[in-house]
Amino acid sequence: MNRKRRPDSRKKPEPSQITGNAAQRSYKRQRRANGKMYTQAGGHKNKASGSPYSTNVKPFGTDKYRFEEVLEVDPEGFQINDELEPRIWKDEKLRPFIKKKLIEIANDFIDGLPFPVTIQDVRFTGSLANYNWSKYSDIDLHIVVDFTELDENKDLVKEMFDAKRLRWNEKHQITIKGYEVELYVEDEGEEHSSSGVYSVMEDEWVNHPERIDRSVDLDTAKKKAADIEQQIASIDAMYDRGQFEKVLTHVDRLKKKIRTMRQAGLDTEAMEFSPENIAFKLLRRNDLLDTLTKLKYKAYDQSMTLDD
């Protein structure tokens, strides 16, 4: 006699949205090892149990990794201020001692190159050259040179300068008034997407910022950042499975996608206040861009390593 199976009415476990990074997986394993240590009946007198409860308590939380829990978002970091950062600016001019120090940094970088190149200008840009500065801001210092002074192949020159300035930024942790100095090299005549650009050498504004009350679409920015975070987690899972060549391909593809996303936002009327640029900042503030770069380095090393 064939009996009909009753449908399984038990609640299904939530599927995980992301694989999670190494730290998340470690926390999850530890929670499983602890079991009900903190929710079973123990009471204050039974200190060895670790539980403050005198009766069993239903476990709380979820094993499901959620982007909102991993991706930290501080709304205060996207507010519009009434004035430029007063420790950096005075009467909308760069403070003289800061101007001097930034020019020294630019000269030191150029002097450290194995070839001669002429500085056309040194420019200060980014949120600290605007009204949307916050405690998360850094000093974006752009050294302007003529790429053709080195070679007609501008893409090749840009790649070389990018490698040199990334190495410089990794080696040095210079802060001015608590803000980290981030060095860039740009070609003469390169267009700026930022609404605030200051010539440090000429001591004048190239693009003067305007204080405009803008509403920042944080929800859209968080969704865009969360989507990229999911892709980074997927690449991390590839690395764990030993798919190192695949990691290298996916990292390059995702980095290009992030650059395109940000530029698309900067090209809109909202510019640096666009959801795409805010998403980029969320990724950077949460060290996810750094995680992506490190994944590439580690995958390359592993792909080149031969075991004994």
N, C-alpha and C positions, 0 to 999 in steps of 0.2 A: 504494500500500500504506500503510495507516494504522498507524503505530506508537504503541504505548501510551507515554504520558509517565510517566517515573519520578517517583515522589513526591519532593517537595523535602524532603530530610532535614537541610538546613542549619538551624542553630539560629536561631530567630527573635529579633530584638532585644526587650528588655523594654519593654513599653509604659510610658510615663511616667504616674505617678499624679497629678501636678499640673503645672500649667504652669510654676510657679516665678516668683519675683519678678525684678525687673530685675537684681539682683546675681547671682542664680543663673544667669540666662540669659547674663550677661556672662562668668561663669566658664566656662560650658559652651562658649561660642564661643572663648574663649581656649585652652581645652584642645584643641579641635579644630585651632586654628591652630598650636599647638605640635606637634601630631601625636605622633610617637614620640621627640621631642627628648630626653626623660628616660629612655627605655627602650631606645633603640637602642644598638648597640655603640659605645662611645666610649673609655671608660677614663679613669683619672685624668690621663694624659698629654695626652689630647685635651680640654683644658678648654673649647674653643669649642663642643663638642657639648652641654655641659650634663649629660651622662650620666656617672654614676660606674661604669657597668658595662663590662666588657670583652667581653661577649657579649650578643646580643639577649635582652631580657627580655620575657616576656609582659605586655602592658598589664594594669594592675590597676584596681580601682574599677569604677564603672558610671555611665552617663549618666543613669540613672534617679534622679529626685529622690525622696528619701525623707523622710517627716515626722520620723523619728527623728533624722536628721542635721540638720534645720533647727530642730526644737523642742528647745531645751536644757532638760534636767531635772536639777536638783540635789537629790537626796534629802535632803541636810542641811537644805534649806530648809523641810522639813515635819516636823522632829523636835519632840518635846515636851520642853521644858526643865524643870529642877527648880525654877526660880524665875522671877519676873517680871524683866524687863530691869533689872539693878541700877543702870544709869546714869540710868534714868527713874524708878524706884520705890525707895522706902526704907520698910521695914516696911509694905508694901502701900499706901503713900500716895504720891501724886505729889510729886516733889521740888519744894519751894516756888519755886525760881527758874524751873523749867519751867512750873509752874502760872501764874506771873505772865506769862511770855512768851506762852503760849497764849491767855490772856485778852486781851492786847494785840493779838494777831493777829486775834482775833474782832472786837474793837472797831474795829480799823482797817478791816476788811472792811465792817462795817455802816455806819461813818461815811462810807465812800466811795460808798454808794448814793445815788441821786438822790431818795430818799424816806425818811421816818422810819419805823423799825420797832424794836420793843422786843425785846431778847434775853431769852428766858425761861430759857435755860440754855446752857452750853457743855460738850459731852461728848466724852470721849476713848474711842474704841472700836477694834476691829480686833485684829490679832494682837499688837500691842504692849501691849494691855490684856488679854493672855492669856498662856498658857504656850507657845504655838506661834510665838513671835516668832523672827525670823531676820534675817540681814543684808539680806534682800529686803524687810523690813517697812517700812511708812511710818506716820506718825502721822495717823490718821483723826480729824480735828477736826470735830465736828458742831455747828453753831450752831442752836439750837432757837428757833423763832419761831412766832407764831400767824398762819398763813396768812390767816385771815379778817380779820385786822387790815388787810390790804391789799385783799382782794376775796373775795367768797363763792365764786368759781370757783377752787377749790384747784388744779385741774390747770393752769390758766393761771398761777397764782402759782408753782407748782413749776417750770414751764418757764422762767419769767423768772429765778428763782433759780438754776436749773441753768446757764443761759446766763451769768449774772453770776459764778458761782463757777468755771465752766470758764475764763472769761476771766482771773479772778484766778490760778488755778493755772497758766495758761500764762505769765502775766507774771512770776510770782514763783517763785523756787526757794529756799525757806526750809528749812533743815535744823536739826534739834536733835539733838545727839549723833550726827550722821551719818545721821539718819533724816529723809526729806523729809516736810514737812507738807502733807497733802492736805485741802483744805477742802470741806465739804459744808454744805448748809442743809436742815433737816428741819422738818416741821410738828409742833407741840406735840401730844403724845399718840400720835405715830407709833410703832408697835411695832418693837422691835429683834430682829433674828435672831441677833445676836452674844451669846455667853455672857459676855462681859466688857464692861461699860459703866461708865465713871467720870464723875461730875459734877465738872467742873473748878471751877465756881463754888461748889458746895456742899462740895467737897473730900471726897467720899464716893462709895462704889460704889452704882450703881443696880442693876447685875447683877454680883455678885461671881463671878469665874471660879473654876472648880475644876480642879485638875490631875488629869486622867484620862489614863491611858495608852491611846491609841487607835491602831489600825493604819490607816494611810492607804492606800487602794486606788489606788496610783499608776498601775497598769496601765490601769484603767478610766478614770482621769482623763486619761491620755495619749491614749487612743483618742478620747475626747470632744473633746479639744483638737485632735487631728489632723484629725478630721472637719471642724471649723470652719476649721482652717487650709486645708484643701482648698477649702472654699467661698470663702475670702478669695482664694486663688490664682485661682479661676475668675472672681471679680469683677475681679481685676487683669487677666485676659485680656480680659474685656469692655472694660475701659478701653483696652487696647492696640488693640482693634479699632474704637475710636471709638464704642462703644455707651454714651454717657454717661447718657442717660435710664434705660437699663436698669441701669446701675451704681447710680444713686440709689435706685431701687426695691429692688434686691437688698441694698444696704447697710442700709437701714432695716429690711428684713425680717430680716436676719441679726442686727442689733443687738437687735431684739426677742427673737429666739430665744435669744441669749446671756443676756439679762436674765432670761428665763423659766427657762432652764436653771439659772442660779445660784440664783434664788429657790427653785426646787423643791428644790435641795440644802440650802439654809439652813433650809427648813421641815421637814426630816427630823430624826431624833434625832441624827444625826452633825453637823448644823449646819455650822459652818465647816470641819469635817474631811470633809465629804461629797465624793465624786468630782467632783460638779458644781462646787462652789466651788473645789476644787483645780484643775480644768480652767480655770476663769476666771483663776486666779492664774497658771497656766502661759502663757495667752494674753497676759496683761498683762506678765509678766516678759520675754517674748520680743518685746514691742513690737507684737504683732499687732493689738491693739485700737487702738493709735495709727495703725497702717497702715490699718485700716479707716476710721477717721475722716478721715484725709488723702485716701483714695480718694474719699470723698464730696465733700470740699471741692474737689478737683481736677476731679472730674466735673461739679460744678455750674458751676465757672468756665468749663470748656470748653463746656458746653451753652449758656452765655450769651454766649460770645464770637462775634463776627462778623468773618470775615476781610476784608481789604481787597479 
